[in-house]
Amino acid sequence: MTVFSFRRLILPVISAVLLLPTCVGVLNAGTIRLYVGTYTGGDSISKGVYTVTFDDATGSLSEPVLAAELTNPSFLAVHPSGQFLYAVNEVSDGGGRGKGAVTALKIQPDGTLSKINQQSSEGGAPCHCNVDATGKNLLIANYVGGNVVVYPISTEGALEPASSNMQHEGSSVDQSRQQNPHAHSINLSSDNRFAYAADLGLDRIMIYRFDAESHMLSPANPPVALVTPGGGPRHFSIHPSGKFAWTNNEMTMVVTGFRRNPADGSLFAIQEISTIPGGYNGRKSTAECLAHPNGKFLYVSNRGHETITAFTIDQETGLLKYVENEPTGGNEPRNFFIDPSGKWLLAENQNSDSVYVFSIDQQTGELTPNGKSITVGKPVCIRALPVAAK
């Protein structure tokens, strides 16, 4: 090979390698890709799902990029492979039995999303979703429908027709909000054997056995755990040890703590604790409840109070101790995200079109704003691409 032909062959390759760090879609070490679910329509500036990158060394966010144009993709779930993303389309016909949908999307190398297919949510206002540990199933909760649904996932990431549909029945004491069941979340245990559905309308945590191979839910024994009537359980979080769990009661701004039996999935209530200081008379509405990956802290977002509450967790008893209420920098804080390193918390303010970054004190759990934020229309949920899949 002549010198000329060798240079002509190798120089473009060297140039391409040198340019890689600045190419769209190529992430540097310590950078993770995030997806933001939003509400669209009306006065929202959002058009669907957005993607940003997050630097866990500096706590900095890139400017949002529209990844997929969708209607009300409020809550998201990322496949364990990092190849697919699922979004509920939170709409309803008002009657509760239709109009909602769930969409499967392929994650492209540059972080954008392409539609694979869509299925009916089998109910109204789907508001929460999770992919199971095997990557074979998507589970969703329908708020207006009052039911939870399982969809098998094909090897190509497509959603197959629903395989299991558990309809909740009944009501509770608040006739303005609890005349019907309102399934508000669906979460899986780390061993993938149990699913927990917090139902705001029933004041119950519905407990299901989950079979990933048959794609089916069935009532556990016992099948429910109760909260104080009128509380309105919304979201649910399990301690990394599997021994404890918590639900945030939306209507009373109270967290109910449970001791959990990993063998049968049962829950035994051990504590109720307010998320706000005494004397608060404003609007009461919690949104998210999430245990820190290190198991030392629990966080809850408070709408109206516009804060996130930090609690410490007693590792022996599971009891919570109040630490602080940290303002989120905006209005209507919804879901929030704790990065894989456990150093940062990202809070979405739905009615301020903003996401703010907070550092987490690893000893106390206290939150401190780092001065970094981005603008996204009506942000609701943040999910990350698995680090190994970057």
C-alpha positions as CSV (number, residue, x, y, z in Angstrom):
1,M,0.0,0.0,0.0
2,T,1.4,3.4,-0.9
3,V,1.8,6.2,1.7
4,F,-0.8,8.2,-0.1
5,S,-3.4,5.5,-0.2
6,F,-2.8,4.6,3.5
7,R,-3.3,8.2,4.6
8,R,-6.4,8.5,2.5
9,L,-7.8,5.4,4.3
10,I,-6.8,6.1,7.8
11,L,-7.2,9.9,8.2
12,P,-11.0,9.9,7.9
13,V,-11.2,7.2,10.5
14,I,-9.0,9.2,12.9
15,S,-11.1,12.3,12.3
16,A,-14.3,10.4,12.9
17,V,-13.0,9.1,16.3
18,L,-11.8,12.5,17.3
19,L,-15.3,14.0,16.5
20,L,-17.3,11.3,18.4
21,P,-17.6,13.1,21.8
22,T,-19.3,16.1,20.1
23,C,-21.7,14.0,18.0
24,V,-25.4,14.1,18.8
25,G,-26.3,10.9,20.8
26,V,-22.7,10.2,22.0
27,L,-22.6,10.6,25.8
28,N,-19.5,11.3,27.9
29,A,-18.6,9.3,31.0
30,G,-20.8,10.4,33.9
31,T,-23.6,11.6,31.6
32,I,-27.0,9.9,31.5
33,R,-29.9,10.4,29.1
34,L,-33.2,11.4,30.6
35,Y,-36.7,11.4,29.1
36,V,-39.4,13.9,30.4
37,G,-43.1,13.0,30.2
38,T,-45.4,16.0,29.9
39,Y,-49.0,17.2,29.4
40,T,-49.8,18.6,26.0
41,G,-52.7,20.7,24.6
42,G,-54.4,23.7,26.0
43,D,-51.9,26.3,27.1
44,S,-49.0,23.9,27.3
45,I,-45.9,24.6,25.3
46,S,-45.1,20.9,25.2
47,K,-45.5,18.7,22.2
48,G,-44.7,15.3,23.7
49,V,-41.8,13.5,25.2
50,Y,-38.5,15.4,25.6
51,T,-35.0,14.2,26.1
52,V,-32.1,15.8,27.9
53,T,-28.7,14.7,29.2
54,F,-27.6,15.1,32.8
55,D,-24.0,15.4,34.0
56,D,-23.8,13.7,37.4
57,A,-20.4,15.4,38.1
58,T,-21.8,18.9,37.9
59,G,-25.5,18.5,38.2
60,S,-26.0,20.2,34.8
61,L,-28.8,19.6,32.3
62,S,-28.7,20.1,28.5
63,E,-31.4,21.9,26.7
64,P,-34.5,19.8,26.1
65,V,-35.0,18.3,22.6
66,L,-38.4,16.9,21.4
67,A,-37.9,13.2,21.2
68,A,-41.4,12.2,20.1
69,E,-44.6,14.1,19.4
70,L,-47.4,12.5,21.5
71,T,-50.6,13.4,23.3
72,N,-50.3,13.7,27.1
73,P,-47.4,11.3,27.5
74,S,-47.5,12.0,31.3
75,F,-45.8,8.9,32.7
76,L,-43.0,6.9,31.1
77,A,-41.2,3.6,31.6
78,V,-37.8,2.6,30.0
79,H,-37.2,-1.0,29.0
80,P,-34.3,-2.7,31.0
81,S,-32.5,-3.2,27.7
82,G,-32.4,0.5,27.1
83,Q,-33.9,0.0,23.6
84,F,-37.5,0.9,24.1
85,L,-39.6,3.5,26.0
86,Y,-43.3,3.3,26.9
87,A,-45.6,6.2,27.5
88,V,-49.2,6.4,28.7
89,N,-51.4,8.8,26.8
90,E,-53.4,10.3,29.7
91,V,-56.8,11.0,28.1
92,S,-60.3,9.9,28.9
93,D,-63.8,9.9,27.5
94,G,-65.2,10.9,30.9
95,G,-67.0,7.6,31.3
96,G,-63.9,5.8,32.4
97,R,-63.8,2.9,30.0
98,G,-62.0,4.2,26.9
99,K,-60.0,6.7,25.0
100,G,-56.8,6.2,27.0
101,A,-53.8,4.7,25.2
102,V,-50.3,3.5,25.8
103,T,-47.5,3.9,23.2
104,A,-44.4,1.8,22.5
105,L,-41.4,3.7,21.2
106,K,-37.9,2.7,19.9
107,I,-35.0,4.6,21.3
108,Q,-32.7,5.8,18.5
109,P,-29.0,6.3,18.8
110,D,-29.4,10.1,19.0
111,G,-31.9,9.8,21.8
112,T,-35.0,10.6,19.7
113,L,-37.9,8.1,19.7
114,S,-39.8,6.4,16.8
115,K,-43.2,4.9,17.3
116,I,-43.5,1.1,17.2
117,N,-47.2,0.7,18.0
118,Q,-50.0,1.7,20.3
119,Q,-52.7,-0.1,22.3
120,S,-55.9,1.0,24.1
121,S,-55.3,1.5,27.8
122,E,-58.5,-0.5,28.5
123,G,-59.7,2.4,30.7
124,G,-59.7,6.1,31.1
125,A,-56.9,8.4,32.1
126,P,-53.9,6.0,32.3
127,C,-51.6,7.8,34.7
128,H,-48.7,5.4,35.7
129,C,-46.7,2.6,34.1
130,N,-43.7,0.3,34.8
131,V,-41.8,-2.4,32.8
132,D,-41.2,-5.6,34.8
133,A,-37.6,-6.8,35.5
134,T,-37.7,-9.4,32.7
135,G,-38.6,-6.8,30.1
136,K,-41.5,-9.0,29.0
137,N,-44.4,-7.0,30.4
138,L,-45.7,-3.4,30.7
139,L,-48.0,-2.7,33.6
140,I,-50.2,0.4,33.7
141,A,-52.8,2.0,36.0
142,N,-56.0,3.8,34.8
143,Y,-57.1,6.6,37.1
144,V,-60.6,7.1,35.7
145,G,-61.0,3.5,34.7
146,G,-60.0,2.3,38.2
147,N,-58.1,-0.7,36.8
148,V,-54.6,-2.1,36.2
149,V,-53.6,-3.8,33.0
150,V,-50.7,-5.9,31.8
151,Y,-49.4,-5.9,28.2
152,P,-46.9,-8.5,26.9
153,I,-43.9,-7.0,25.2
154,S,-42.6,-8.6,22.0
155,T,-38.9,-9.1,21.3
156,E,-39.1,-6.0,19.0
157,G,-40.5,-3.9,21.8
158,A,-44.1,-3.8,20.5
159,L,-47.0,-4.0,22.9
160,E,-49.3,-7.0,22.4
161,P,-53.0,-6.9,23.3
162,A,-53.7,-6.8,27.0
163,S,-53.2,-10.2,28.8
164,S,-54.5,-9.2,32.3
165,N,-57.0,-6.6,33.3
166,M,-57.9,-6.2,37.1
167,Q,-60.9,-4.0,37.6
168,H,-61.2,-2.4,41.1
169,E,-64.6,-2.1,42.7
170,G,-66.0,0.0,45.5
171,S,-65.7,3.5,47.0
172,S,-64.6,5.3,50.2
173,V,-65.7,8.2,52.4
174,D,-65.0,11.4,50.4
175,Q,-68.0,11.6,48.0
176,S,-66.4,14.3,46.0
177,R,-63.4,12.2,45.0
178,Q,-63.9,8.7,46.2
179,Q,-67.2,7.6,44.7
180,N,-65.4,5.2,42.4
181,P,-62.0,3.4,42.2
182,H,-59.1,5.4,41.0
183,A,-56.0,3.3,40.4
184,H,-53.1,5.8,40.6
185,S,-49.9,3.8,40.3
186,I,-48.6,0.3,39.7
187,N,-45.2,-0.8,41.2
188,L,-43.3,-4.1,41.3
189,S,-41.3,-5.7,44.0
190,S,-37.6,-6.1,43.3
191,D,-38.0,-9.9,43.0
192,N,-40.7,-9.3,40.3
193,R,-43.2,-11.5,42.2
194,F,-45.7,-8.9,43.5
195,A,-47.4,-5.8,42.1
196,Y,-48.8,-3.0,44.2
197,A,-51.6,-0.7,43.0
198,A,-52.4,2.4,45.1
199,D,-56.1,3.2,44.6
200,L,-57.0,6.7,45.6
201,G,-60.7,6.0,45.4
202,L,-60.8,3.0,47.6
203,D,-58.2,4.0,50.3
204,R,-56.4,0.7,49.5
205,I,-53.2,-0.7,48.3
206,M,-54.2,-3.6,46.1
207,I,-51.7,-6.4,46.3
208,Y,-51.2,-8.8,43.3
209,R,-49.1,-11.8,42.6
210,F,-47.4,-11.3,39.3
211,D,-46.3,-14.0,36.8
212,A,-44.0,-12.6,34.2
213,E,-44.1,-15.7,32.0
214,S,-47.9,-15.9,31.8
215,H,-48.2,-12.1,31.8
216,M,-50.9,-12.3,34.5
217,L,-51.9,-10.7,37.7
218,S,-53.9,-12.5,40.5
219,P,-54.9,-11.3,44.0
220,A,-52.3,-12.0,46.6
221,N,-53.2,-13.4,50.1
222,P,-54.0,-11.0,51.7
223,P,-55.1,-9.0,48.6
224,V,-55.2,-5.5,50.1
225,A,-53.7,-3.1,52.7
226,L,-55.8,-0.3,54.1
227,V,-55.0,3.4,54.9
228,T,-57.0,5.8,57.0
229,P,-60.3,6.5,55.2
230,G,-60.2,9.7,53.2
231,G,-56.4,9.6,52.7
232,G,-56.4,8.8,49.0
233,P,-53.2,6.7,48.4
234,R,-51.5,7.8,45.2
235,H,-48.0,6.5,44.7
236,F,-46.0,3.7,46.4
237,S,-42.3,3.0,47.1
238,I,-40.5,-0.1,48.4
239,H,-37.4,0.1,50.5
240,P,-34.3,-1.4,48.8
241,S,-34.3,-4.1,51.4
242,G,-37.8,-5.1,50.6
243,K,-38.7,-5.0,54.3
244,F,-40.6,-1.6,54.3
245,A,-42.9,0.4,52.0
246,W,-44.7,3.7,51.9
247,T,-47.6,5.4,50.2
248,N,-48.3,9.1,50.0
249,N,-51.9,10.0,50.7
250,E,-52.7,12.7,48.3
251,M,-55.8,14.2,50.0
252,T,-54.4,14.5,53.6
253,M,-50.7,15.0,52.9
254,V,-49.9,12.1,55.2
255,V,-47.4,9.2,54.5
256,T,-48.5,5.7,55.5
257,G,-45.5,3.4,56.3
258,F,-45.8,-0.4,56.1
259,R,-43.7,-3.3,57.3
260,R,-43.6,-5.7,54.3
261,N,-43.3,-9.4,54.2
262,P,-41.2,-10.3,51.1
263,A,-42.5,-13.9,51.2
264,D,-46.2,-13.2,50.7
265,G,-46.1,-9.5,49.7
266,S,-48.3,-8.5,52.6
267,L,-48.2,-5.0,54.2
268,F,-48.7,-4.1,57.8
269,A,-49.2,-0.4,58.6
270,I,-46.7,0.9,61.2
271,Q,-46.8,4.7,60.9
272,E,-48.7,7.8,59.7
273,I,-46.7,11.0,59.4
274,S,-47.5,14.4,57.9
275,T,-45.5,15.8,55.0
276,I,-46.0,19.4,56.1
277,P,-45.3,21.4,59.3
278,G,-48.1,22.0,61.8
279,G,-50.4,25.0,61.1
280,Y,-50.5,24.7,57.3
281,N,-54.0,25.6,56.0
282,G,-53.4,25.8,52.3
283,R,-54.2,23.3,49.5
284,K,-53.3,19.7,50.4
285,S,-52.2,17.4,47.6
286,T,-49.1,15.2,47.5
287,A,-47.8,13.8,44.2
288,E,-44.8,11.5,44.4
289,C,-43.3,9.2,47.1
290,L,-39.8,7.8,46.5
291,A,-37.1,6.1,48.6
292,H,-33.5,7.0,48.0
293,P,-31.4,4.2,46.4
294,N,-29.3,4.0,49.6
295,G,-32.4,3.3,51.7
296,K,-31.7,6.1,54.2
297,F,-34.2,8.7,53.0
298,L,-37.7,9.0,51.7
299,Y,-39.0,12.0,49.7
300,V,-42.5,13.2,49.0
301,S,-43.6,16.1,46.7
302,N,-46.3,18.5,48.0
303,R,-48.6,20.5,45.6
304,G,-50.0,23.7,47.1
305,H,-47.1,23.8,49.6
306,E,-44.8,23.6,46.6
307,T,-42.1,21.6,48.4
308,I,-40.4,18.3,48.7
309,T,-40.4,16.7,52.1
310,A,-37.3,14.8,53.2
311,F,-37.5,12.1,55.9
312,T,-34.8,9.8,57.3
313,I,-35.6,6.1,57.5
314,D,-34.8,4.0,60.6
315,Q,-33.1,0.9,59.1
316,E,-34.3,-1.4,61.8
317,T,-37.9,-0.3,62.2
318,G,-38.7,1.5,58.9
319,L,-40.1,4.5,60.8
320,L,-39.7,7.9,59.3
321,K,-38.4,11.1,60.9
322,Y,-39.1,14.5,59.5
323,V,-36.0,16.4,58.2
324,E,-37.2,19.4,56.1
325,N,-39.5,20.8,53.4
326,E,-37.4,22.2,50.5
327,P,-39.2,24.6,48.0
328,T,-39.0,23.2,44.5
329,G,-38.5,26.5,42.7
330,G,-41.9,26.5,41.1
331,N,-45.6,25.4,41.2
332,E,-47.3,22.0,41.2
333,P,-44.3,19.7,41.8
334,R,-45.0,16.2,40.4
335,N,-42.8,13.2,40.1
336,F,-39.2,13.7,40.8
337,F,-36.1,11.8,39.8
338,I,-33.0,10.7,41.8
339,D,-30.0,10.0,39.6
340,P,-28.3,6.6,39.8
341,S,-25.4,8.0,41.9
342,G,-27.8,9.2,44.5
343,K,-26.2,12.7,44.6
344,W,-29.0,14.6,42.8
345,L,-32.7,15.1,42.8
346,L,-34.5,16.6,39.8
347,A,-38.0,18.1,40.6
348,E,-40.5,18.8,37.9
349,N,-42.9,21.8,38.4
350,Q,-45.9,21.2,36.2
351,N,-47.4,24.6,36.3
352,S,-44.1,26.5,36.1
353,D,-42.8,24.6,33.1
354,S,-39.6,23.9,34.9
355,V,-37.2,21.2,36.2
356,Y,-34.8,22.2,39.0
357,V,-31.8,20.3,40.3
358,F,-31.0,19.7,43.9
359,S,-28.0,18.1,45.6
360,I,-28.7,15.5,48.2
361,D,-26.7,15.5,51.5
362,Q,-25.7,11.9,51.9
363,Q,-25.7,12.1,55.6
364,T,-28.9,14.0,56.4
365,G,-31.0,13.7,53.2
366,E,-31.3,17.5,53.0
367,L,-31.8,19.1,49.6
368,T,-29.9,22.1,48.3
369,P,-30.7,23.8,45.0
370,N,-27.6,23.9,42.8
371,G,-28.9,26.8,40.6
372,K,-29.4,24.6,37.5
373,S,-32.8,24.3,35.7
374,I,-34.4,23.9,32.4
375,T,-37.7,24.8,30.8
376,V,-40.1,22.1,29.6
377,G,-43.8,22.5,29.1
378,K,-45.9,20.9,31.9
379,P,-43.3,18.3,33.0
380,V,-44.8,15.3,34.9
381,C,-42.3,12.5,35.0
382,I,-38.6,11.8,34.4
383,R,-37.0,8.5,33.6
384,A,-33.4,7.6,32.7
385,L,-31.9,5.3,30.1
386,P,-30.1,2.5,32.0
387,V,-26.4,3.5,32.5
388,A,-25.2,0.3,30.9
389,A,-27.3,1.1,27.8
390,K,-25.8,4.5,27.1
